[in-house]
Amino acid sequence: MSPRGLKLATLAVPLALAFATPSHPAPPRAWKPPSQRPGAPAESAAAAPAKRRPVRWINDQPDTGQFLPDTVLLARVNDRVIRVRDYVAAYFRAYAPDRPLPDSAGRIQFLNSMINKDVLGLMALQINRPLSFEDRAALREHRQRVLSNALFQRSVADSAIVSEDEVRRLYDQLGYALHLRHIQFADHATAERVQRELAAGRVRWEDAVRMHSAAPDSDRAKGGDLGWRIRLGFDPALAAAVFALKPREISPLFQDGRFYQLFQALERRPQPAARYESVRPGLWDEVRSRKVAQRGAAVQALLRDEIGMTYDSTNILWASSHFSPSVTMGREGNASSLEVNADLPEFTPADTARVLARHRYGHLTLGGFLESYEAIPPMVRPSVNDFESMRTHVDAIVLEPHRADMAVRRGLERDSLVVAQLEEKREQILVEHLYADSIGSKVWIRPEERPKYYQEHLASFFTFPRVKYAAFARDSRADAESLAARLRAGEKAEAFLRTDSLLGRITGSIQERSANDHGTAYYKLLFEELRPGGVSVEGPDRRGDYAVIQLLSYDPGRQLSYQEVESVIDESLQNLRAEELLKEFLARHRKRYRIVARPELLGRVAMVE
């Protein structure tokens, strides 16, 4: 049970925020229209008045040139400098719940934390404590990942150059709509065979849909007809190729998740397009993403050939069928919800021994796959619930050390990006030892302090209120009001759900929610307005649906006993004491370094990720 309002004191910001390295390539430069061609007559100011620069809004302020360039110096610790770009990058890399607000006080606090981080780093490097076996292992693992990322950056991302002509060609596709139809196939072999038969005219499109489509019945009944589609609403992964089709042309075969698709353009008609300048950034990103994917796939294929890697497709398909999507999107009324599935399937020892991939240096079993996959935080785990997504992650696990080897062969070990990140990791390890030796080892809590802290913070040690409620979806207000009237008359929500289940449909559910789930759908209704047994009709939402909500029970929470929260109290007191010691430690040692800070400039920093 979670104590309400309990805020565990955290260690000072330097250790929490330091040393994270960005993994995304730099954003593209701001686009400027091509200059006037040489020799063209210049237009007079009266004939063509100068265009005003569009105003960006940053942190609710119009950008009129008041924000500082990225290179402006904000602070210095000896020879180490903190510029605007370093400050902004570090702020957005920091763990969001721990970083201060971007107001004037929060900005100064964060700058001080960056200065303290550099002070600790310089001290740790000067002491240069010998690395342990565990430290060297962590450094080797980090080196492998940094080299792998550097190979991607230098061999894939940096070479994905986008020309203005490529962006223009995509923009031209916005000027028309296509009448499309498609066929969705369950397997690659069938898709290729039908594609050849359609191209040769040996089978009609309608017959191919009827005999082979894996799409829902409603799609097959229409012969796979998608109607008139515009490019902006189409899947970006398919749009460039599909909207290049001329009337009656059939597309190449596309893989879309675990299905394969063919498209045919039937007709084309003009379509108003947005201004080029407004859509250009999105089109630029689309071209670049496609080039990055193509170059990345080429590097992956080269690595697979080098190590002679093969897949056991049967085992991959079988294993992927046991996984659920790692993240799913849902809706409650007008609000969207994100559900993270942290659960992993359970396998017998015989199943974990199944081999997913083999290569000349060994193999990867399902057990090895699970060990690597479980180490990824649930929020960022890729979905592996179909053949292609699991095979992609098998590649990521097996090929990472070989990507590092390729990076070394290409001389990337001496790349400035790699050298800087490895030095940063080594410094992080040394700072952790400095903290453990100088701060952590001196933290001690007297036994009488824990009961005293409990009595002083009784209001914090209280469980969150919880509610249990039933939610039903109805497609008209009349149906919703009818159901609400029956619930108010005393009919049970469980009975309605049981009846729907017997009829093979799901129109509602019974759920629980905690008062700390702020921002979720119906929060105010459930915790502030309804009483147990109360019913409310909400809607319509954007799709025209209505929700019927009945509050079944309300638990106001209870006071937690000292025994239940003793470990939490101990951790909180240790963190508070450690923070005091760290502040004293920094106050003593900051005097040894030449520190220059310019906090008066922080108000002019554009805090944009």
C-alpha positions in Angstrom: 0.0 0.0 0.0 1.3 3.4 -0.9 1.4 6.2 1.7 -0.4 9.2 0.6 1.7 12.3 0.0 4.9 10.7 1.2 7.8 12.3 -0.7 11.0 10.4 -0.1 13.9 12.8 0.0 16.2 12.2 -2.9 19.9 12.7 -3.2 21.1 15.9 -4.6 20.5 16.5 -8.2 24.1 15.9 -9.5 24.0 12.1 -9.0 20.4 11.8 -10.3 20.9 13.8 -13.4 24.5 13.3 -14.5 26.0 11.2 -17.1 23.0 10.3 -19.3 23.9 10.4 -23.0 21.5 11.3 -25.8 20.8 8.5 -28.2 19.0 10.5 -30.9 20.7 12.1 -33.9 20.7 15.9 -34.1 17.6 17.5 -35.6 17.8 18.8 -39.1 18.9 22.4 -39.7 16.1 24.9 -40.1 15.1 24.9 -43.8 15.5 28.1 -45.8 14.0 28.6 -49.3 16.5 28.6 -52.1 17.9 32.0 -52.9 17.1 33.9 -56.1 18.8 32.4 -59.1 21.8 34.5 -60.4 20.9 36.9 -63.1 17.2 37.2 -62.2 15.9 40.8 -61.9 15.4 41.9 -58.4 12.0 43.0 -57.4 11.5 46.4 -55.8 10.4 46.7 -52.2 7.1 48.3 -53.4 6.3 45.4 -55.8 7.2 42.7 -53.4 7.3 43.7 -49.7 9.8 41.8 -47.5 8.2 38.8 -45.8 8.1 39.0 -42.0 9.9 36.1 -40.3 7.2 33.8 -38.8 7.2 34.1 -35.0 7.8 30.9 -33.0 6.3 30.6 -29.5 8.6 29.2 -26.9 7.4 28.7 -23.3 4.4 30.9 -24.1 6.7 33.7 -25.3 7.0 34.9 -28.9 10.5 34.4 -30.2 11.6 37.9 -31.3 15.3 37.2 -31.0 15.6 37.4 -27.3 16.7 33.8 -26.7 20.4 33.1 -26.4 22.4 31.1 -29.1 23.4 27.6 -28.2 27.1 28.5 -27.8 26.7 31.1 -25.0 28.6 30.3 -21.8 26.5 29.8 -18.7 29.1 28.5 -16.3 32.7 27.2 -16.0 34.4 24.9 -13.5 38.1 25.1 -14.1 38.4 24.2 -17.8 35.0 22.6 -18.0 32.3 24.8 -19.6 28.5 24.6 -19.6 27.0 26.3 -22.6 23.3 26.8 -23.4 23.1 23.6 -25.5 24.6 21.6 -22.7 22.2 23.0 -20.2 19.1 22.4 -22.3 20.2 18.9 -23.3 21.0 17.9 -19.7 17.7 19.3 -18.5 15.6 17.2 -20.8 17.7 14.1 -20.3 17.1 14.3 -16.6 14.4 12.1 -15.0 11.3 14.3 -15.2 9.9 13.7 -11.7 13.2 14.8 -10.2 14.2 17.8 -12.2 13.1 21.3 -11.0 10.5 23.4 -12.7 11.8 25.6 -15.6 10.9 28.8 -13.7 13.6 31.2 -12.5 14.3 29.4 -9.2 14.3 26.0 -10.9 16.7 27.1 -13.6 19.2 28.3 -11.1 18.8 25.1 -9.0 19.5 23.0 -12.1 22.6 25.1 -13.1 24.0 24.7 -9.6 23.4 20.9 -9.9 25.4 20.8 -13.1 28.2 22.8 -11.5 28.2 20.4 -8.5 28.3 17.4 -10.9 31.5 18.8 -12.5 33.0 19.5 -9.1 32.4 15.9 -8.1 33.7 14.6 -11.4 37.0 16.6 -11.1 37.4 15.3 -7.5 36.8 11.7 -8.5 39.2 11.9 -11.4 41.9 13.4 -9.1 41.4 10.6 -6.5 41.3 8.0 -9.4 40.1 5.1 -7.2 41.1 1.7 -8.8 38.2 0.1 -10.7 36.8 -3.2 -9.4 36.0 -6.3 -11.5 32.3 -5.2 -11.5 33.3 -1.7 -12.6 35.4 -3.1 -15.5 32.5 -5.4 -16.6 30.1 -2.4 -16.6 32.6 -0.4 -18.6 33.0 -3.2 -21.1 29.2 -3.5 -21.6 28.9 0.3 -21.9 31.8 0.3 -24.5 30.0 -2.3 -26.6 26.8 -0.3 -26.6 28.5 3.0 -27.4 30.4 1.5 -30.3 27.2 -0.1 -31.6 25.5 3.3 -31.4 28.4 5.0 -33.1 28.3 2.5 -36.0 24.7 3.4 -36.5 25.4 7.2 -36.2 28.3 7.3 -38.6 27.4 4.5 -41.0 23.7 5.0 -41.2 22.3 8.3 -39.8 25.1 10.6 -41.0 24.8 9.2 -44.5 21.0 9.6 -44.8 21.2 12.9 -46.8 17.9 14.3 -47.9 17.7 16.5 -51.0 15.1 19.2 -51.6 14.0 17.4 -54.8 13.1 14.3 -52.7 11.0 16.3 -50.4 9.3 18.1 -53.3 8.4 14.8 -54.9 6.5 13.7 -51.7 4.8 17.1 -51.6 3.5 16.6 -55.1 1.7 13.5 -53.8 -0.3 15.8 -51.5 -2.0 17.4 -54.6 -4.2 14.4 -55.4 -6.3 11.7 -53.8 -6.3 8.0 -54.9 -9.2 5.6 -55.1 -7.5 2.5 -53.6 -8.1 -1.2 -53.0 -6.0 -3.7 -51.3 -5.5 -7.4 -50.4 -4.2 -8.5 -47.1 -2.4 -11.8 -46.9 -1.5 -14.0 -44.0 1.7 -15.5 -45.4 4.5 -14.3 -47.8 4.3 -17.3 -50.2 0.6 -16.8 -51.0 1.1 -13.1 -51.4 3.9 -13.5 -54.0 2.0 -16.1 -55.9 -1.2 -14.0 -56.1 0.9 -10.9 -57.0 2.3 -12.8 -60.1 -1.1 -14.0 -61.1 -2.6 -10.5 -60.9 0.2 -9.0 -62.9 -0.2 -11.7 -65.6 -4.0 -11.2 -65.7 -4.7 -14.9 -64.7 -7.0 -13.9 -61.8 -9.4 -11.0 -61.2 -8.8 -8.8 -58.2 -12.2 -9.5 -56.7 -11.6 -13.3 -56.9 -8.2 -12.9 -55.3 -9.7 -11.0 -52.4 -12.5 -13.6 -51.9 -10.1 -16.5 -52.0 -7.0 -15.2 -50.2 -7.7 -12.1 -48.1 -6.9 -12.3 -44.4 -8.8 -9.1 -43.7 -12.1 -8.9 -41.8 -15.3 -10.0 -43.6 -16.5 -6.4 -44.0 -13.3 -5.7 -46.0 -13.6 -8.8 -48.2 -17.3 -8.0 -48.9 -16.2 -4.7 -50.5 -13.5 -6.4 -52.6 -10.8 -4.7 -50.5 -12.0 -1.3 -51.6 -10.5 1.5 -49.4 -12.3 4.3 -51.1 -10.7 7.7 -51.8 -7.6 8.3 -49.7 -5.3 11.3 -49.3 -1.7 11.0 -48.5 -1.7 12.8 -45.1 -4.0 10.2 -43.6 -2.1 7.3 -44.9 0.5 5.1 -43.2 3.8 7.0 -43.7 5.7 3.7 -44.1 3.6 2.9 -47.2 2.5 6.3 -48.5 5.5 7.1 -50.7 5.2 4.0 -52.8 1.4 3.7 -52.8 0.9 7.3 -53.9 3.4 7.0 -56.6 1.0 4.5 -58.3 -0.7 5.5 -61.6 -4.3 4.4 -62.2 -4.6 0.6 -62.6 -1.0 0.0 -61.3 -0.4 -2.6 -58.6 2.0 -1.8 -55.9 5.0 -3.9 -54.7 4.3 -6.3 -51.8 4.5 -4.6 -48.4 4.9 -6.2 -45.0 2.6 -4.6 -42.4 3.1 -6.2 -39.0 2.4 -9.9 -39.4 0.5 -9.4 -42.7 1.4 -8.7 -46.3 -0.4 -6.2 -48.5 -0.9 -5.4 -52.1 -2.5 -2.1 -53.3 -4.0 -1.0 -56.6 -4.8 2.6 -57.6 -8.1 2.7 -59.5 -8.5 6.5 -60.1 -6.8 9.8 -59.3 -8.4 13.2 -58.7 -6.9 16.6 -57.7 -6.8 17.5 -54.0 -6.0 20.9 -52.4 -2.6 20.7 -50.7 -1.3 22.7 -47.7 1.5 25.2 -48.1 4.9 23.6 -48.8 6.6 25.4 -45.9 4.0 24.1 -43.4 4.4 20.4 -44.3 8.0 20.3 -45.3 9.4 19.3 -41.9 7.2 16.3 -41.7 8.0 15.2 -45.3 11.7 15.8 -44.6 11.5 13.5 -41.6 9.7 10.9 -43.6 12.3 10.8 -46.3 15.1 10.6 -43.8 13.4 7.9 -41.7 13.0 5.8 -44.8 16.7 6.2 -45.8 17.8 5.4 -42.2 15.7 2.3 -42.2 17.1 1.2 -45.6 20.8 1.8 -44.6 20.2 0.2 -41.2 18.8 -2.9 -42.8 21.8 -3.1 -45.1 24.2 -3.0 -42.2 22.2 -5.6 -40.4 22.3 -7.9 -43.4 26.0 -7.4 -43.8 26.5 -8.4 -40.1 24.2 -11.5 -40.5 26.2 -12.7 -43.5 29.5 -12.2 -41.7 28.5 -14.5 -38.8 26.4 -16.9 -40.8 23.3 -16.2 -38.8 20.1 -18.2 -39.5 16.7 -18.2 -37.8 14.6 -21.0 -36.5 11.4 -19.6 -37.9 9.1 -22.2 -36.3 10.4 -21.5 -32.8 10.3 -17.7 -33.3 6.7 -17.9 -34.6 5.7 -20.2 -31.7 7.4 -18.0 -29.0 6.0 -14.7 -30.4 2.5 -16.1 -30.1 2.8 -16.3 -26.3 3.6 -12.5 -25.9 1.2 -9.6 -25.6 1.9 -6.1 -26.9 4.1 -4.2 -24.5 2.0 -1.1 -24.7 -1.6 -0.7 -25.8 -3.8 2.4 -26.4 -7.3 2.5 -25.1 -10.1 5.0 -24.6 -12.3 6.0 -21.7 -14.9 8.5 -22.8 -13.0 11.4 -24.4 -9.7 10.5 -22.8 -7.0 8.2 -24.2 -5.3 5.8 -21.9 -1.9 4.1 -22.2 -1.6 0.6 -20.7 1.9 -0.9 -20.2 2.0 -4.6 -20.0 4.9 -5.6 -17.8 4.0 -9.3 -17.5 6.0 -11.8 -19.4 4.8 -15.3 -20.4 6.0 -18.3 -18.5 7.7 -21.2 -20.3 8.9 -24.6 -19.2 12.6 -25.4 -19.0 12.2 -27.5 -22.2 10.7 -24.5 -24.0 13.3 -22.0 -22.8 15.9 -24.3 -24.4 14.4 -23.8 -27.8 16.9 -22.2 -30.2 15.7 -19.0 -31.9 18.8 -18.2 -34.0 22.2 -19.9 -34.8 25.5 -18.5 -36.0 29.0 -19.6 -36.3 29.9 -18.4 -32.8 26.9 -19.9 -30.9 23.2 -19.6 -30.7 20.4 -17.7 -28.9 17.8 -19.7 -27.0 14.4 -18.5 -25.8 15.8 -18.4 -22.3 18.6 -16.1 -23.4 16.0 -13.9 -25.2 13.9 -13.7 -22.1 16.8 -12.7 -19.9 17.8 -9.8 -22.2 14.1 -8.7 -22.8 13.3 -8.7 -19.1 16.2 -6.4 -18.4 14.6 -3.6 -20.5 12.3 -1.3 -18.5 8.6 -2.1 -19.3 7.9 1.4 -20.6 10.4 1.1 -23.4 10.2 -2.6 -24.2 9.5 -3.3 -27.9 6.5 -5.4 -28.7 7.5 -9.0 -29.8 4.1 -10.5 -30.2 4.5 -11.3 -33.9 7.2 -13.0 -36.0 8.8 -9.9 -37.6 9.0 -7.9 -34.3 10.5 -10.8 -32.4 13.0 -11.5 -35.2 14.0 -7.8 -35.1 14.7 -8.1 -31.4 16.6 -11.3 -31.9 18.8 -9.3 -34.3 19.3 -6.6 -31.7 20.5 -9.1 -29.1 22.7 -11.3 -31.3 24.3 -8.6 -33.5 25.1 -6.0 -30.8 28.6 -7.4 -30.0 29.3 -7.8 -33.7 28.2 -4.3 -34.4 30.8 -3.2 -31.9 33.5 -5.3 -33.6 32.6 -3.7 -37.0 32.8 -0.3 -35.4 36.3 -1.1 -34.2 37.3 -2.3 -37.6 36.1 1.0 -39.1 38.2 3.0 -36.6 35.3 4.3 -34.6 37.0 3.5 -31.3 38.9 6.7 -31.8 35.8 8.7 -32.8 35.3 11.8 -30.5 31.7 10.7 -29.8 32.9 7.3 -28.5 35.8 8.7 -26.5 33.7 11.3 -24.8 31.0 8.8 -23.8 33.4 6.2 -22.5 35.2 8.9 -20.4 31.9 10.0 -19.1 31.0 6.5 -18.0 34.3 6.0 -16.3 33.9 9.3 -14.5 30.3 8.3 -13.4 31.7 5.1 -11.9 34.4 7.0 -10.0 31.8 9.6 -8.7 29.7 6.7 -7.4 32.6 5.4 -5.5 33.4 8.9 -4.2 29.9 9.3 -3.0 29.8 5.9 -1.4 33.1 6.4 0.4 32.6 10.1 1.5 28.8 10.3 2.0 27.1 6.9 2.0 29.5 5.3 4.5 28.8 8.1 7.0 25.0 8.0 7.0 23.7 6.6 10.3 20.2 6.9 11.7 19.6 6.6 15.5 16.8 4.2 16.4 14.7 6.9 18.2 14.6 9.1 15.1 12.3 6.7 13.2 9.3 6.7 15.6 9.8 10.5 15.9 9.6 11.0 12.1 6.5 8.8 12.0 4.7 10.9 14.6 5.6 14.1 12.9 4.4 12.9 9.5 1.3 10.9 10.4 -0.8 12.6 7.7 1.7 11.3 5.0 1.3 7.7 6.0 -2.1 7.1 4.7 -3.3 4.8 2.0 -4.9 6.4 -1.1 -8.6 6.3 -1.4 -9.8 3.7 -3.9 -13.0 3.2 -5.9 -14.6 0.3 -7.6 -16.9 1.1 -10.5 -18.7 -0.3 -13.5 -18.4 1.4 -17.0 -20.6 0.6 -19.9 -20.5 1.9 -23.5 -23.7 2.7 -25.5 -24.0 4.1 -29.0 -27.1 6.4 -28.3 -28.3 8.5 -25.4 -31.6 6.6 -25.3 -29.8 3.3 -24.7 -27.5 4.9 -22.1 -30.4 6.5 -20.2 -32.3 3.2 -20.3 -29.4 1.3 -18.8 -28.8 4.1 -16.2 -32.4 3.9 -15.1 -32.3 0.1 -14.6 -29.0 0.5 -12.6 -30.6 3.2 -10.4 -33.6 0.9 -9.9 -31.3 -1.7 -8.3 -30.3 -4.1 -11.1 -26.8 -5.2 -10.7 -24.0 -4.2 -13.0 -22.5 -7.7 -12.8 -25.8 -9.1 -14.2 -25.6 -6.9 -17.3 -21.9 -8.0 -17.8 -22.8 -11.6 -17.4 -25.7 -11.3 -20.0 -23.4 -9.6 -22.5 -20.8 -12.3 -22.0 -23.2 -15.1 -22.7 -24.2 -13.3 -25.9 -20.6 -13.1 -27.0 -20.1 -9.4 -26.7 -18.3 -7.1 -24.3 -19.9 -3.7 -23.7 -18.5 -2.9 -20.3 -16.2 -3.8 -17.4 -15.8 -3.5 -13.6 -12.6 -1.6 -12.7 -10.8 -0.2 -9.7 -8.9 3.1 -9.5 -6.7 4.8 -6.9 -6.9 8.5 -6.0 -3.3 8.9 -7.1 -4.2 8.2 -10.7 -4.6 11.9 -11.5 -5.6 12.9 -15.0 -7.4 9.6 -15.8 -10.9 9.6 -17.4 -13.8 10.3 -15.0 -11.4 11.1 -12.1 -13.5 14.0 -10.7 -16.7 12.1 -11.3 -15.5 9.0 -9.4 -13.7 10.7 -6.5 -15.7 14.0 -6.0 -19.2 13.7 -7.4 -20.6 10.2 -7.3 -21.6 8.3 -4.1 -21.7 4.5 -3.9 -24.6 3.3 -6.0 -24.7 6.6 -8.0 -25.0 6.4 -11.8 -24.0 9.0 -14.4 -24.4 9.2 -18.2 -21.3 10.8 -19.9 -21.0 11.8 -23.5 -21.2 11.8 -26.3 -17.5 11.5 -27.1 -15.9 12.3 -30.5 -17.2 9.0 -31.9 -20.8 9.7 -30.7 -20.7 7.0 -28.0 -22.0 7.4 -24.4 -20.6 6.0 -21.2 -22.7 4.8 -18.2 -20.7 4.9 -15.0 -21.8 3.4 -11.7 -19.8 3.8 -8.5 -19.9 0.4 -6.7 -17.8 1.1 -3.6 -15.5 3.8 -2.1 -12.6 3.0 0.2 -11.5 6.2 1.9 -8.1 4.8 2.9 -6.6 4.2 6.4 -3.8 5.2 8.6 -0.7 2.9 8.1 0.9 1.6 11.2 4.6 2.2 12.1 5.5 -1.4 11.4 4.1 -1.1 7.8 6.1 1.9 6.9 9.3 1.4 9.0 11.4 0.6 6.0 10.1 3.6 4.1 10.8 5.9 7.1 14.3 4.5 7.3 15.0 5.1 3.6 13.6 8.6 3.8 15.7 9.5 6.8 18.8 8.1 5.2 18.2 10.2 2.1 17.6 13.3 4.1 20.9 12.8 6.1 22.8 11.9 2.9 21.6 15.1 1.3 22.8 17.2 4.2 26.2 15.5 4.2 26.5 16.0 0.4 25.7 19.7 0.7 28.4 20.1 3.5 30.8 18.1 1.4 30.3 20.3 -1.7 30.5 23.5 0.4 33.9 22.4 1.6 35.4 21.4 -1.7 33.9 23.9 -4.2 36.4 26.4 -2.9 39.2 24.4 -4.5 37.9 25.1 -8.0 37.6 28.2 -10.2 33.8 28.5 -10.6 32.2 31.1 -12.8 28.4 31.2 -13.1 26.1 33.5 -15.0 22.6 32.8 -13.6 21.3 36.2 -14.9 21.3 34.7 -18.4 19.0 31.7 -17.6 15.8 33.7 -18.3 16.9 34.0 -21.9 17.5 30.2 -22.5 14.9 28.6 -24.7 13.8 25.5 -22.8 12.8 23.5 -25.8 13.7 19.8 -26.1 
